[in-house]
Structure formats: structure tokens, C-alpha cells
Amino acid sequence: MADNRKIWLYCSSLSFSQAHYILRKVVGSAVARELLLDIADIVTIVAVDSRNVNDALRSSLTDFEDALQYHAVIAENPAIEAIVTRDPKGFAAGALPVLTPPAALAAVLG
């Protein structure tokens, strides 16, 4: 769905660093980079900048890493409709609806 732009996906650059760190331990750095290149083709990568860090530090979101993700994405596109995460608790204080991946897929497939 994202590859044919029926939906738009945003992902912070921070997520790519974290994913590479984990993937390289499992599949090696070369394969990890190939996998992340495939993902990069279907998402809009959002940079985390100093404004996002300051917003996250002042945020009511209690998980700092989640706050960084949240503020980077809403700064990039204020029209974002929802956050999709395996850990909804970290985004509970945000203004956006928070969906688990299965719930997001169900919502898209409707």
C-alpha cells in the first residue's frame, strides 16, 4: 500500500539508526543496509533536528525517545493522522491517535 502511495508512511532518521544496529547483529551490516534501503524507498524519512530535541525535552510524553519521534514527524507534516507503534503507551500524552500495527492495517483495509 505504501509502495503504490495509497497510504503515506513517515519514519524518523533515528529509527533507521536503531533498526540498523539491531539488524546488523542478526543478518550482518550489508544485508541490514539492503533491507533498510527497501524500507527507505517506501517511507518519507524525517530528520530529527534541534527543534525536535527541544520540543521532546519540554513534551508531556514521558518516553524521551518516543517524544523525539513524535515531534520530528508532526513538525514534518502536521496533517499526520496517526502514530503506528508496537508500544502505544509512550505516545499516550500526544494529540494524535495511536494505533498498533494490526489496528493500523485493519483501519487501512477497512
C-alpha positions as CSV (number, residue, x, y, z in Angstrom):
1,M,0.0,0.0,0.0
2,A,2.8,2.4,0.8
3,D,4.7,1.4,-2.3
4,N,1.8,2.5,-4.5
5,R,1.1,5.5,-2.3
6,K,-2.4,4.5,-1.1
7,I,-1.0,5.5,2.3
8,W,1.9,7.7,3.3
9,L,4.4,6.5,5.8
10,Y,6.8,8.7,7.8
11,C,9.7,7.4,9.8
12,S,12.4,9.3,11.7
13,S,16.0,9.0,10.8
14,L,16.5,7.9,14.4
15,S,14.5,4.7,13.6
16,F,16.9,3.8,10.8
17,S,19.9,4.0,13.1
18,Q,18.2,1.8,15.7
19,A,17.0,-0.7,13.1
20,H,20.5,-1.0,11.6
21,Y,22.0,-1.5,15.0
22,I,19.6,-4.5,15.6
23,L,19.6,-5.9,12.1
24,R,23.4,-5.9,11.7
25,K,23.7,-8.2,14.7
26,V,21.2,-10.7,13.1
27,V,21.9,-10.5,9.4
28,G,25.1,-8.6,9.0
29,S,25.7,-5.0,8.0
30,A,25.4,-5.5,4.2
31,V,22.1,-7.2,4.4
32,A,20.8,-4.7,7.0
33,R,21.6,-1.9,4.6
34,E,19.8,-3.6,1.8
35,L,16.7,-4.1,3.9
36,L,16.8,-0.5,5.1
37,L,17.2,0.7,1.5
38,D,14.0,-1.2,0.6
39,I,12.2,0.5,3.5
40,A,13.6,3.9,2.6
41,D,12.0,3.5,-0.8
42,I,8.5,3.4,0.6
43,V,8.7,5.9,3.6
44,T,9.4,9.6,3.9
45,I,12.4,9.8,6.2
46,V,12.2,12.7,8.6
47,A,15.3,14.2,10.2
48,V,15.5,14.7,13.9
49,D,16.8,18.3,14.5
50,S,17.5,20.6,17.4
51,R,13.9,21.9,17.4
52,N,12.6,18.4,17.8
53,V,15.0,17.7,20.6
54,N,13.9,20.9,22.5
55,D,10.2,20.1,21.8
56,A,10.8,16.5,23.1
57,L,12.5,17.7,26.2
58,R,9.5,20.0,27.0
59,S,6.9,17.4,26.0
60,S,4.3,15.8,28.2
61,L,5.3,12.5,26.5
62,T,7.2,10.6,29.2
63,D,9.4,8.4,27.0
64,F,12.1,10.7,25.5
65,E,12.8,8.5,22.5
66,D,9.1,8.4,21.6
67,A,8.8,12.2,22.1
68,L,11.7,12.7,19.6
69,Q,9.9,10.5,17.1
70,Y,6.6,12.3,17.7
71,H,7.9,15.8,17.4
72,A,10.0,15.1,14.4
73,V,7.1,13.7,12.5
74,I,4.5,16.3,13.4
75,A,7.0,19.1,12.6
76,E,7.5,17.5,9.1
77,N,3.8,17.1,8.4
78,P,1.1,18.5,10.8
79,A,-1.5,16.6,8.8
80,I,-0.3,13.2,10.1
81,E,-3.4,11.2,11.0
82,A,-2.0,8.6,13.5
83,I,1.1,7.2,15.1
84,V,1.7,3.4,14.5
85,T,3.8,1.7,17.1
86,R,4.1,-1.6,19.0
87,D,4.2,0.5,22.2
88,P,1.3,2.8,22.3
89,K,1.9,3.8,26.0
90,G,4.8,6.0,25.0
91,F,2.6,8.2,22.8
92,A,-0.5,8.3,25.1
93,A,0.0,12.0,26.0
94,G,0.2,13.1,22.4
95,A,-2.6,14.7,20.4
96,L,-2.6,12.0,17.6
97,P,-4.4,8.7,17.7
98,V,-2.0,5.8,18.4
99,L,-2.5,2.5,16.6
100,T,-0.8,-0.8,16.9
101,P,0.4,-2.3,13.6
102,P,-2.6,-4.7,13.4
103,A,-5.1,-1.9,14.2
104,A,-3.5,0.3,11.5
105,L,-3.7,-2.4,8.9
106,A,-7.3,-3.1,9.8
107,A,-8.1,0.6,9.5
108,V,-6.4,0.9,6.1
109,L,-8.1,-2.2,4.8
110,G,-11.3,-1.1,6.3
